[in-house]
């Protein structure tokens, strides 16, 4: 995680800001954060801009006939045909 600031601060102050920002945003780990930019506004308050890391792609899981399945690449031809013939409803 990279911390940018337009003012000088100690390492303890950096840690305090990061800890409170993560708590406020309900982020469980610093590993999820790319950068934190801290600026002092005209009102004297410190503003934080948090840039999160891109999330890994997720695997699509379908529920078909009561079973949770990921990919259909291991299905036999009959099961693939059943999937193709299913009626898709508007969500």
C-alpha positions as CSV (number, residue, x, y, z in Angstrom):
1,X,0.0,0.0,0.0
2,X,1.3,3.4,-0.9
3,X,0.5,6.5,1.2
4,X,0.6,10.0,-0.4
5,X,0.1,13.2,1.6
6,X,0.4,16.9,0.9
7,X,1.7,17.5,4.5
8,X,4.4,16.1,6.7
9,X,3.5,13.4,9.3
10,X,5.2,10.8,11.3
11,X,5.0,7.0,10.7
12,X,2.7,6.8,13.8
13,X,0.4,9.3,12.3
14,X,0.3,7.5,9.0
15,X,-0.5,4.2,10.8
16,X,-3.3,6.0,12.8
17,X,-4.9,7.4,9.6
18,X,-4.7,4.1,7.8
19,X,-6.1,2.1,10.7
20,X,-9.0,4.4,11.1
21,X,-9.7,4.6,7.3
22,X,-9.8,0.8,7.0
23,X,-12.1,0.6,10.0
24,X,-14.4,3.2,8.7
25,X,-14.6,1.6,5.3
26,X,-14.9,-1.9,6.8
27,X,-11.8,-3.2,4.9
28,X,-10.2,-6.1,6.7
29,X,-6.7,-6.0,5.3
30,X,-4.2,-3.4,4.0
31,X,-3.6,-5.8,1.1
32,X,-6.9,-4.7,-0.5
33,X,-5.7,-1.1,-0.7
34,X,-3.5,0.2,-3.6
35,X,-3.1,3.8,-2.4
36,X,-4.3,6.2,0.3
37,X,-4.0,9.9,-0.5
38,X,-4.3,12.3,2.4
39,X,-4.8,16.1,1.9
40,X,-5.6,18.9,4.2
41,X,-8.6,20.8,3.1
42,X,-9.2,24.6,3.4
43,X,-11.3,23.8,6.5
44,X,-8.3,22.2,8.2
45,X,-9.7,18.7,8.0
46,X,-7.8,15.8,6.5
47,X,-9.5,14.2,3.5
48,X,-8.7,10.7,2.4
49,X,-9.0,9.2,-1.1
50,X,-8.6,5.4,-1.1
51,X,-7.9,3.5,-4.2
52,X,-8.6,-0.3,-3.9
53,X,-6.8,-3.0,-5.8
54,X,-8.6,-4.7,-8.6
55,X,-10.4,-7.8,-7.5
56,X,-9.6,-11.2,-8.9
57,X,-12.1,-12.5,-11.3
58,X,-14.7,-14.8,-9.8
59,X,-15.9,-18.1,-11.0
60,X,-19.5,-18.2,-12.0
61,X,-21.5,-20.9,-10.2
62,X,-24.8,-22.0,-11.5
63,X,-27.6,-23.9,-9.7
64,X,-29.0,-26.5,-12.0
65,X,-31.4,-29.1,-10.9
66,X,-30.4,-28.6,-7.3
67,X,-26.7,-28.9,-7.8
68,X,-24.1,-26.1,-7.6
69,X,-21.7,-26.3,-10.6
70,X,-18.8,-24.1,-11.7
71,X,-17.9,-24.8,-15.3
72,X,-19.8,-27.1,-17.6
73,X,-16.7,-28.3,-19.5
74,X,-16.8,-31.7,-17.8
75,X,-20.5,-32.3,-18.5
76,X,-21.6,-35.0,-21.0
77,X,-23.4,-34.1,-24.2
78,X,-26.9,-34.8,-22.8
79,X,-26.4,-32.5,-19.8
80,X,-25.0,-29.7,-22.1
81,X,-28.0,-30.1,-24.4
82,X,-30.3,-29.8,-21.3
83,X,-28.6,-26.6,-20.4
84,X,-28.9,-25.2,-23.9
85,X,-32.6,-26.0,-24.0
86,X,-33.4,-24.3,-20.7
87,X,-35.8,-21.3,-20.9
88,X,-34.0,-18.2,-19.7
89,X,-36.2,-15.8,-17.7
90,X,-35.7,-12.1,-17.5
91,X,-34.1,-11.1,-14.2
